[in-house]
Amino acid sequence: MLLLVDLDGVVYLGAAPVPGVAAVLAARAAAGDDVVYVTNNSMWYRADYVTRLSSMGAPVSPDRIVSSARATALYLAEQSPVPRCALVVGGAGLVHELRDVGIEVMPSAEAAERWTANGRDAVAATRGVDTVVVGLDMEFTYARLAVAAEAVRAGARFVVSNRDPIYPMEHGFMPGAGAVVAAVVTASGVEPVSLGKPGPLLLEVAAHAIGRPATEAVMIGDSLITDIPAAIAVGARSVLMLTGISTAAQLAALPAADRPTEVAANAEELAAALDRLARE
Ligand SMILES: [Mg+2]
C-alpha cells in the first residue's frame, strides 16, 4: 500500500510521540508499504523532519517527506513555463525547498526593504518576479504584504502552501498561513492555487513523487477538516486517527459521504485498520 501519513496529531503531538504509531509504520514499511509523510506545515525543510522522525523510530528518508513547502516546489517545477524568480512570503523551509528545485528566490524581506527605501515603488522592488509564493511567515509585515500583493496584481503566478486559519502550538493557537494568504488575497483581488490539504494537490504531488497515483493511497490523518476531505478529493481511502484534533462526536455528526474509510483510537487500532485495508 501507499500510506500518506499526516504528522502532527498522528505520529507526534508537539514534542511527544503518539505511542506506538512509529512502530506500526515501521512494520508496514518492512512489509513493503510505501510510507510518505504529508503535512500542511510549510516552515521546515525536509531534513529537519528526518532527525525527529527517525529518533521516534518512524521509517523515513528525505524523499519521503512532502510538506506543503516541498509540494509547492515540486508543483512549480512542473509548470510551464517554470518560474524564474519567486517572491516568497514564508519561512526558511519554504525558501530552501524552492531553491532545491532550481527556482530563484527573492525573499519578501529584501523586496520589502527596497520598497521602503525607494518611495514605496512595488514595481521596482519586485522587478524580475514572475511568481509569488506565500506560506506561514511569522515576521509578516505591511511592507511584505505590499510587495506580494502588488506583484500578484501585476500578473505574477500566485501559489500558496496552505490556507490553514490557525497553527497549533503547545500552549494554544497562532495565526496560520491562511491568515497571511487572506491578506494577500484581499489586497490583490486574486485567488491563489493552494497546495495544502483539504485540496487534492498535496496528496497528488506526494504520490507522484514516488511514481504512484494518489487513488492508490491510504491517507492517515487526525483532521476531519483537512486530511479526510483531501483523501476524498483524490479518491483515496483514509484512516481517521482520534489521537489529535478531531473527535468521535465530530465524526458522528458527518454525513456518510464525508467519513473516513476506517477510524482508529490508537496505534493498535491503526494496525488492525491497515490490515483490513491491505486485504481489500
Ligand atoms: Mg494533523
Residues whose N, C-alpha, C, O or C-beta is under 5 A from the ligand:
A	BS01	MG	D6 L7 D8 G9 D222
